[in-house]
Structure formats: C-alpha cells, structure tokens
Amino acid sequence: MSYYIFITEEGVTYQHNSTSPEPDIENCQVIGFAKGNNEDEAFKNLTKENEYLLYMNFNKIICIELKNEDYYGKAKYFYLGEYK
C-alpha cells in the first residue's frame, strides 16, 4: 500500500496575527492523508474515515503519493528566519 497526501488550492489563509480582511497568502491547504493501493482507493479511504469532507465547500482535491511511509518522521524542516 502507498501513502498519499490530499491538498486543495481552494480556500484562503491568513498569517498569524493578521489584521487584514483580505487573505494574506495564496497557498494549498492539506485536506488529509490516507493509504491505499492506488489514488482512487486512498481517496475512498480518506472520505470514509472523514465523512465531514463530503459536506465541505472544497471541490477540486489534488492527490500526491508520498515517497516514504514514515513521511512525517523523515520530513526535513526549513526555518525562514534562518534565511533572512
């Protein structure tokens, strides 16, 4: 089985402590993670385990296969403050 991340480009995001009525940044939002033998099976598992997603306003969901099963434990972190 493979592991997948589901994201959307829909929706808006505000930075921490934002006072603007308009969204501060365009980005992708994580919808969830699921596993399956392929993308379709993983999406079915995602919606089965998180039925509330079917009632959200998101429509277009992007599925990306994750390279590592331990995707979180093997993640590399970057801190923008170190690059300023």
N, C-alpha and C positions, 0 to 999 in steps of 0.2 A: 504494500500500500504506500501511496505517496501522500505528502502533506502539502496543503495549499493555503494561501492567504487570499482573502476576498476583499477587494477595495472598491471604492467608487470615487469618481471625480465630482459627483453631485454633492450639494450641501455647502456650508460655509464654516469658516473657522475664525475665531478671534484670538489674538495673542493675550497672554496673561496680563491682567490689569489694563486692558483696553478700555478706552472711553469713547471710541468711535462707534456711531450707529451702523457704520458700514463694515463688512468683514475686512479684516486686516491682511489676509493672505489667501491665495488660491492654492489648494493642495488636494491631496487624496485623503480619504478617510478609511480607516480599517473597519470593515464590516464584521469580519471574524476569520477564524481558522477552522479547517476541517481536513479529514483524511478520507481517501477513497482510492479505488483502483484507477480512476480517471477523473477529469474535471467534473463531468456530469454527476458521477456518484458522490463526489465530495460536496458538490453544491446541494444535492438532495439531503446529505447528512447534515450539512450546515443548517438548512431550513427546518429539518426535522428536530434538531436539537435546540433551535432558536426560532420557534414559530412566530414570535413577535415581528421578525424581519419581514414577513409577508404583509404586515399591516403598516409598514413604514412608508415614507414617501420616496425612498430611493427606488430607481428603476434599473439603471444600467450598472451591473456589477462586473468587475474585472477579476478574473481568476489567474493566479500566478503560482506555479509549482515551486515549492521551497526545496532547496538543494539538500539541506540537512534535516534529518528527523529531529535533532535537538537544535532547531533553528534559534530558539531563544538563548540557550546556553552557549552557543557558538557565535552569537552576534558580536560584531565589532562596534564599539561606540565612538562617536566623534563629539567633541565639545566645541561649539562655535567660538566660545570665549578664548580658546587657545589659538585661534586663527586671526584674532583682531589685532 
